[in-house]
Amino acid sequence: MLKRRGFFFPSYDIYGGVAGLYDLGPMGSLMMDNMISIWKRRFVSGEGFLLLDSPSLAPEAVFANSGHLEKFSDHMTRCTVCGEPFRADQLLEGALDNPDALKEEELEKALRENLVRCPVCGGELGPVEEFNLMFKTFIGPGTGRPAYLRPETAQSIFLDFSLLFRFNRERMPFGVAQVGKGFRNEISPRQGLLRQREFHMAEGEFFFDPLTSGYPPFSKKADMEVPLVPGDGRGKQVRMRLFDAVSSGLICSEVLAYFMGITFDLAVELGIPDSFMRFRQHLETEMAHYARDCWDLEVLTVNGWVEMVGIADRSAYDLERHMEGSGQDLSVLRRYREPLMKEQINIEVNMKELGPLFRGAAGEVSDAVSEMDPSDVEDILGSGKSLKVRISSGEVEVPRSAVSVRRSVVKVSGERFIPHVVEPSFGLDRLMVAILEHAYSEEEEEKGEGEEEVGEGPYAVLRLKPEIAPVKCGIFPLMNRDGLPEIAGNIDMSLRGKGLMTHYDASGSIGRRYARMDEIGTPFCITVDYDTPKDGTVTVRDRDTRLQKRVAIDVIPETLSGLISGSLYFPDL
């Protein structure tokens, strides 16, 4: 039904398709745009996050320093007979709990002990090895500058941190949001739309001072009860207030718990029933290389519990790695309430003495000495020991007369630190699939007045929330004559001119037209009938209740806007 009604198409289908790649059709594209708009309203407008849009391609150095080149991988095994590759942990699903938490040697042992064979030909499986999930390419002609398609949108936010911090007038805390494509070269994509090689992501990076006690907005979510599955390996679900989860140390901070709370609320707003959601904490063995604590918002689907959003405390990992890799200072100043008088110890090097002695290497020697701990240098000078440093040519001894340590008392207004980060990361495609699954129902076809039963049985209805529905309103002339199409066409153009997506349909019975709209989740339909030219009213029909109300044409735009936003309730019209 999703393919027939234009939500998803297999990519490159006329050439046989490619596993893990899908097109968003006309309805899917509109629905995705609506989901992104709601996400931005929550994080950009609601939480005040800055918005960033950066390239999908990044040079190799970015991912070498972020840890993705080394650690962003899955475990792969190949059939020794047909050569087909498989993700090793997926072959053990159903046989073991959390097989994705196992290491290479543990996976190999488990595959042997469970007598797992190739699902394609029944052949014996080969050794398990790590497979990096990033797509590699090159910038410019030749192979001069390796690059990768980004597996997440987050890294460019970290690279632009200093610019964003200054743009934000150097105020902490603050958040940055980005919506875009991510790319992961999955070993053997399956579960259809839930695991793709190119997908939509919506991520936020919230920067804060780890020494700040508490997070004031958390008070709005502290009493919120959510289902939690702690990462203790037992898999037992508990319901707990977020306040209690933080107080007990189960959730590592108020900042992390706050974003778990607003993520849960947003999923409900998008159309996921709260009884089908839970937060699962990552086990130590499955924690991402950058995470201090991580919780997945999972939704129960026909495929079991599926991760939709990951909310991770990334600590200062990313900024520290990029500081080290780039040589750029990504720290910020933590200002004291009142300036403090502090003693400073500085190393002073006499270049006039080092120059003649070390010639071209004098600068390197000076840098090496300056990088030493001043207290250590002071101890060495005071003990009479020789001062030795290592430079590119080897170890050299520095005359003690060329180095001195000076102590002074200075007024200090603050100290530098590297901010910590909490990241809510939404997988929008799989979230869309879950929303569609939970919105799906079947109904008997509805008849218009005077119409006979068609006898084709039930049809699909997508009970999408009005705000994310691709089409907001169907516009129908009751008959395709007597001036009714002209009136319906004018209403259609008027609503489109006000930004409401509509669909004009004059073909078939009213019942069939309702059914076509219900299948794509259209929440409201307007019918222009023979009373319309007389009294200036039309019939408005509600998808979920099938109630119908007469509404004046001149108030249709504001009425529909109110129904879509939820400020109006259909039975009260």
C-alpha positions in Angstrom: 0.0 0.0 0.0 2.8 2.4 0.8 4.4 1.9 -2.6 1.0 2.1 -4.4 0.1 5.3 -2.6 3.4 7.0 -3.2 5.1 6.9 0.2 8.2 4.8 -0.7 9.6 3.4 -3.9 12.6 1.0 -4.3 15.5 3.1 -5.7 16.7 2.2 -9.2 14.0 -0.4 -9.5 14.1 -0.7 -13.3 17.7 -1.8 -13.0 16.9 -4.3 -10.3 17.2 -2.0 -7.3 19.9 -1.7 -4.7 19.4 -3.1 -1.2 19.2 -0.5 1.5 18.2 2.4 -0.9 14.7 3.8 -1.2 13.1 6.9 -2.8 10.5 8.9 -0.9 7.5 9.2 -3.2 5.2 12.2 -3.4 3.3 11.4 -0.2 6.5 10.2 1.7 8.3 13.4 0.7 5.5 15.6 2.0 5.2 13.6 5.2 9.0 13.8 5.8 8.9 17.6 5.3 6.1 17.8 7.9 8.0 15.7 10.4 11.1 17.8 10.0 9.1 21.0 10.5 7.7 19.7 13.8 11.2 18.6 14.9 12.6 22.0 14.1 9.7 23.6 15.9 10.5 21.6 19.0 14.3 22.0 19.0 15.0 25.2 17.1 12.0 27.3 18.0 11.2 25.6 21.3 14.6 24.9 22.8 16.4 27.8 21.0 18.9 25.6 19.2 21.0 27.2 16.4 20.5 25.7 13.0 23.3 24.4 10.8 23.5 23.0 7.3 26.8 21.5 6.3 28.2 19.3 3.5 27.7 15.5 3.5 31.3 15.0 2.4 34.2 15.4 4.8 38.0 14.9 4.5 39.5 11.8 6.0 41.2 13.8 8.9 37.7 14.5 10.4 36.9 10.9 10.8 40.4 9.8 11.8 40.2 12.2 14.7 36.6 11.5 15.6 37.3 7.8 16.0 35.1 6.7 13.2 37.9 5.3 11.0 39.0 3.1 13.9 35.8 2.2 15.6 32.7 2.8 13.3 32.3 -0.8 12.2 30.1 -3.9 12.4 31.2 -7.5 12.5 31.1 -9.3 9.2 31.3 -12.9 8.1 31.3 -14.4 4.6 30.1 -17.7 3.3 33.1 -19.8 2.3 31.0 -21.3 -0.5 29.0 -18.6 -2.2 30.9 -15.6 -0.8 27.8 -13.8 0.4 28.5 -11.3 3.3 26.5 -11.2 6.5 26.4 -9.2 9.6 27.5 -11.7 12.2 25.4 -10.6 15.1 22.2 -10.7 13.0 22.7 -14.4 12.3 22.5 -15.0 16.0 19.3 -13.0 16.7 16.8 -15.3 18.4 19.6 -17.6 19.6 21.2 -15.1 22.0 20.2 -11.9 23.8 22.0 -8.8 22.6 24.4 -10.5 20.1 25.4 -7.1 18.8 27.3 -6.6 22.2 29.6 -9.6 21.5 33.3 -9.2 20.4 34.8 -10.9 17.3 36.0 -14.0 19.0 32.7 -14.3 21.0 30.7 -14.1 17.8 32.8 -16.8 16.1 32.4 -19.1 19.0 28.6 -18.5 19.2 28.2 -19.1 15.4 30.0 -22.4 15.8 28.1 -23.5 18.9 24.7 -22.6 17.4 25.6 -24.4 14.2 24.8 -21.3 12.1 25.2 -21.8 8.3 24.9 -19.5 5.3 21.2 -18.5 4.9 21.7 -18.4 1.1 23.4 -21.7 0.3 23.9 -23.5 3.6 27.6 -23.3 3.3 30.1 -22.9 6.2 30.8 -19.4 7.4 34.2 -17.9 7.5 36.0 -15.9 10.2 34.4 -12.8 11.8 36.1 -9.5 11.0 35.4 -5.8 11.4 34.0 -3.9 8.5 34.0 -0.1 8.5 30.6 1.3 7.6 31.7 4.6 5.9 31.6 5.2 2.2 35.0 6.2 1.0 35.7 8.6 -2.0 38.3 11.2 -3.0 38.1 15.0 -3.3 39.2 16.2 -6.7 40.8 14.1 -9.4 43.0 11.1 -8.6 43.6 9.8 -5.1 45.2 12.8 -3.6 42.7 13.6 -0.8 40.7 10.8 0.7 37.2 11.7 2.0 34.1 10.0 3.4 30.4 10.5 3.3 29.3 11.4 6.8 27.8 8.6 8.9 26.2 11.3 11.2 25.6 15.0 10.9 27.2 15.7 14.3 30.9 16.1 13.3 30.5 19.4 11.4 28.8 20.9 14.5 31.9 20.1 16.6 34.2 21.5 13.9 32.3 24.7 13.8 32.0 24.9 17.6 34.2 28.0 18.1 32.3 30.0 15.4 28.9 28.9 16.8 30.0 29.8 20.3 31.0 33.3 19.3 27.8 33.7 17.2 25.9 32.8 20.4 27.8 35.7 22.2 29.9 33.1 24.1 26.9 32.1 26.3 26.6 28.6 27.8 24.7 26.3 27.6 23.5 26.3 24.0 22.4 23.8 21.4 23.0 23.3 17.7 20.6 21.4 15.4 21.2 19.9 12.0 18.9 17.9 9.7 20.4 16.1 6.7 21.4 12.8 5.1 23.6 10.2 6.8 25.4 7.4 4.9 26.3 3.9 6.2 27.5 1.1 4.0 25.5 -1.6 5.7 26.9 -5.1 5.3 23.5 -6.8 4.5 20.6 -4.4 4.8 17.4 -6.1 5.8 14.1 -5.2 7.6 13.3 -3.1 4.5 12.9 0.6 5.3 14.3 0.2 8.8 17.9 -0.2 7.8 19.0 1.9 4.9 22.4 2.9 3.4 21.3 6.5 2.9 18.8 8.0 5.4 17.5 11.2 7.0 18.8 12.3 10.3 17.8 15.1 12.7 20.5 15.7 15.4 21.0 18.1 18.2 24.2 18.8 20.1 23.7 20.5 23.4 26.9 22.0 24.9 27.0 22.6 28.7 29.4 23.1 31.6 29.8 19.7 33.4 30.5 21.5 36.7 27.2 23.4 36.6 25.0 21.9 39.2 21.7 20.8 37.7 19.8 22.0 34.7 16.9 24.3 35.5 14.5 23.3 32.6 14.7 19.7 33.9 12.1 20.7 36.6 9.5 20.7 33.8 10.2 17.0 33.1 11.3 15.8 36.6 7.9 14.2 37.4 7.4 12.6 34.0 7.2 8.8 34.3 8.8 6.8 31.5 9.5 3.1 30.9 13.2 2.3 31.3 15.2 -0.8 30.6 18.5 -0.4 32.6 21.7 -1.5 31.0 22.4 -4.1 33.7 21.9 -7.0 31.3 18.7 -8.3 32.9 16.4 -6.7 30.4 13.8 -5.9 33.0 11.6 -2.8 32.3 10.6 -0.4 35.1 8.5 2.7 35.1 10.2 5.6 36.9 10.1 9.3 37.3 13.0 11.0 35.5 13.8 12.7 38.8 14.2 9.4 40.5 16.2 8.0 37.7 18.7 10.9 37.9 18.8 10.8 41.8 19.6 7.1 41.8 22.4 7.5 39.2 20.6 5.4 36.6 20.6 8.4 34.2 23.8 10.2 34.4 22.6 13.8 34.4 19.6 16.2 34.4 20.6 17.4 31.0 20.4 13.8 29.5 17.1 13.1 31.3 15.6 16.4 30.1 16.2 15.5 26.5 14.9 12.0 27.0 11.7 13.6 28.3 11.2 16.0 25.3 12.1 13.2 22.9 9.3 11.0 24.4 6.8 13.9 24.1 7.9 14.6 20.5 7.4 10.9 19.5 3.9 11.0 21.0 3.2 14.3 19.1 4.3 12.6 15.9 1.9 9.8 16.4 3.6 6.9 18.3 1.3 5.6 21.2 3.2 6.0 24.5 2.3 2.4 25.5 4.5 1.2 22.5 7.6 3.1 23.6 10.5 2.5 26.0 14.0 3.8 26.8 16.7 1.1 26.7 20.1 1.9 28.2 23.1 0.7 26.2 25.1 -2.1 27.8 28.8 -1.3 28.5 29.8 -3.6 25.7 27.6 -1.9 23.1 28.2 1.7 24.1 29.5 3.9 21.2 33.1 4.9 21.4 32.2 8.5 22.2 29.4 7.8 24.8 29.5 8.1 28.6 25.8 7.1 28.9 23.3 6.4 26.1 19.6 5.6 26.0 17.7 4.5 22.9 14.0 5.4 22.5 12.6 2.2 21.1 9.2 1.5 19.5 7.5 -1.8 19.4 6.8 -2.7 15.8 6.1 -5.9 13.8 9.9 -6.3 13.8 10.1 -6.2 17.6 11.6 -3.3 19.6 13.4 -1.0 17.1 15.6 2.0 18.0 14.2 5.3 16.7 16.3 7.9 18.7 19.6 7.7 20.4 20.2 10.1 23.3 23.8 10.1 24.3 26.1 11.9 26.7 29.2 12.3 24.5 31.1 14.0 27.4 33.9 16.2 25.9 35.1 13.3 23.7 34.6 15.0 20.3 35.9 18.4 21.1 38.9 17.0 22.8 39.7 14.7 19.8 39.4 17.5 17.3 41.5 19.9 19.5 44.2 17.3 19.5 43.9 16.5 15.8 43.7 20.1 14.5 45.8 21.9 17.0 42.9 24.5 17.4 41.7 25.6 20.8 38.1 24.5 21.3 37.9 25.3 25.0 35.8 28.1 26.5 36.2 30.4 29.5 34.3 29.6 32.7 34.0 33.0 34.3 34.2 33.4 38.1 31.7 35.4 39.9 34.5 37.5 41.3 38.1 37.6 40.0 40.6 35.5 42.0 44.2 36.2 42.8 46.2 33.1 41.7 49.9 32.2 41.7 51.3 31.5 38.2 54.5 29.6 37.4 56.1 30.4 34.1 59.1 28.9 32.3 61.4 31.5 30.8 64.0 30.4 28.2 67.1 32.5 27.3 67.2 32.2 23.5 70.5 34.2 23.4 72.2 31.3 25.1 70.3 28.5 23.3 70.8 30.0 19.8 74.6 29.6 19.5 74.5 26.2 21.2 71.7 24.5 19.2 71.6 26.7 16.1 68.7 25.7 13.8 67.2 23.4 16.5 67.1 26.2 19.2 63.4 26.9 18.5 62.5 23.2 18.9 64.5 23.0 22.1 62.8 26.1 23.5 59.3 24.7 22.6 60.2 21.3 24.2 61.2 23.1 27.5 58.2 25.3 27.5 55.8 22.4 27.2 57.2 20.8 30.4 55.4 21.2 33.7 56.8 24.4 35.4 56.8 22.6 38.8 58.9 19.8 37.3 61.4 22.2 35.8 61.6 24.1 39.1 62.3 20.8 40.9 65.0 19.8 38.4 66.7 23.2 38.6 66.6 23.2 42.4 68.0 19.7 42.7 71.1 20.4 40.5 70.1 17.6 38.0 70.7 18.1 34.3 67.6 19.3 32.2 67.1 17.0 29.3 64.4 17.2 26.5 63.6 15.2 23.5 63.5 16.8 20.0 63.3 15.3 16.5 67.1 14.6 16.4 67.1 12.9 19.8 67.6 13.7 23.5 69.6 16.9 24.3 70.8 18.4 27.5 69.8 22.1 28.1 72.2 24.3 30.2 70.5 25.2 33.5 71.6 28.7 33.1 69.4 29.1 30.0 66.2 28.2 31.8 64.5 29.9 34.8 61.2 29.6 36.5 59.3 32.8 37.6 56.4 32.9 40.1 53.9 35.7 40.1 50.5 36.5 41.5 47.9 37.6 38.9 44.2 38.4 38.9 42.2 35.7 37.1 38.7 36.2 35.9 38.0 32.5 35.0 39.4 29.2 33.8 39.2 27.4 30.5 37.3 24.1 30.1 36.0 21.9 27.3 32.2 21.7 27.2 30.4 18.4 27.5 27.7 17.4 25.0 24.3 15.6 25.1 23.1 14.5 21.7 19.5 13.5 20.7 19.9 11.7 17.3 16.7 10.9 15.4 16.5 8.4 12.5 13.6 10.0 10.6 13.0 7.3 8.0 12.5 4.5 10.5 10.5 6.8 12.7 8.2 7.5 9.7 7.8 3.7 9.1 6.8 3.2 12.8 4.3 6.1 12.6 2.8 4.6 9.5 2.6 1.2 11.1 0.8 2.5 14.2 -1.5 4.7 12.1 -2.6 1.8 9.9 -6.1 0.3 10.3 -8.8 -1.2 8.1 -12.3 0.1 7.6 -15.4 -0.8 5.6 -15.9 1.5 2.6 -18.1 4.5 3.4 -21.2 5.2 1.2 -22.4 8.5 0.1 -26.1 9.3 0.3 -28.0 7.3 -2.4 -24.9 5.2 -3.3 -25.0 1.4 -3.3 -22.5 -1.0 -1.6 -19.6 -1.7 -3.9 -18.8 -5.0 -2.1 -15.0 -4.9 -2.2 -14.6 -5.3 1.5 -12.4 -3.3 3.9 -9.8 -0.7 2.9 -6.7 0.8 4.6 -7.0 3.9 6.7 -3.9 5.8 7.9 -4.9 7.7 11.1 -2.0 10.1 10.9 -1.9 13.2 13.1 -3.2 16.1 10.9 0.1 18.0 11.2 2.2 15.3 9.6 -0.4 14.1 7.1 0.9 14.7 3.5 -2.4 16.1 2.3 -4.5 18.0 4.8 -7.8 18.1 2.9 -9.6 16.4 0.0 -11.8 18.7 -2.2 -14.7 17.0 -4.0 -17.6 18.3 -6.1 -20.5 16.0 -5.5 -21.2 15.9 -9.2 -19.0 16.9 -12.1 -21.5 19.4 -13.5 -24.0 22.3 -12.6 -21.2 24.6 -11.5 -20.1 22.4 -8.6 -16.6 21.8 -10.0 -16.0 25.5 -10.3 -16.9 26.2 -6.7 -14.7 23.2 -5.5 -11.8 24.4 -7.7 -12.0 27.9 -6.2 -11.9 26.4 -2.6 -9.0 24.2 -3.6 -7.0 27.1 -5.0 -7.8 29.3 -2.0 -6.6 26.7 0.5 -3.4 26.1 -1.5 -2.8 29.8 -1.6 -2.8 29.8 2.2 -0.2 27.0 2.4 -2.5 24.0 3.0 -1.8 21.0 0.9 -5.0 19.7 -0.7 -6.1 17.2 -3.3 -8.9 17.8 -5.8 -10.8 14.7 -6.9 -13.9 14.6 -9.1 -13.7 10.9 -10.1 -15.9 8.1 -8.8 -18.3 7.8 -6.0 -18.0 10.0 -2.8 -17.3 6.8 -0.9 -14.4 5.8 -3.2 -13.0 9.3 -3.0 -13.1 9.2 0.8 -11.4 5.8 0.7 -8.6 7.2 -1.5 -8.0 10.1 0.9 -8.1 7.8 4.0 -5.4 5.5 2.5 -2.9 8.4 2.4 -4.0 9.7 5.8 -5.9 12.9 4.8 -7.6 14.0 7.9 -10.4 16.1 6.4 -12.5 16.2 3.2 -14.8 18.9 1.8 -17.7 18.1 -0.5 -19.4 20.8 -2.6 -23.0 19.7 -3.1 -26.2 21.3 -4.4 -26.9 23.2 -1.1 -23.6 25.0 -1.5 -24.8 27.5 -4.2 -27.9 28.2 -2.1 -26.4 28.8 1.4 -22.6 29.1 0.8 -21.8 26.1 3.0 -20.0 22.8 2.3 -19.8 19.4 4.0 -16.6 18.9 6.0 -15.9 15.2 6.9 -13.5 14.0 9.7 -11.5 10.9 8.8 -11.3 9.3 12.2 -14.9 9.8 13.5 -16.6 10.0 10.0 -18.6 12.9 11.4 -19.8 15.5 8.9 -20.5 19.2 9.6 -21.8 22.0 7.5 -19.3 24.9 7.4 -19.5 28.3 5.7 -17.0 28.6 2.8 -15.7 31.9 4.0 -14.4 30.4 7.3 -13.0 27.2 5.8 -9.3 28.3 5.9 -9.3 29.2 9.6 -11.4 26.2 10.5 -9.0 23.8 8.8 -6.0 25.5 10.3 -7.5 25.2 13.8 -8.4 21.5 13.2 -4.9 20.7 12.0 -3.1 22.5 14.8 -5.5 21.0 17.4 -6.9 24.3 18.6 -10.4 23.3 17.3 -12.1 20.0 18.0 -14.2 18.6 15.2 -17.3 17.6 17.2 -17.5 21.2 18.5 -17.9 22.8 15.0 
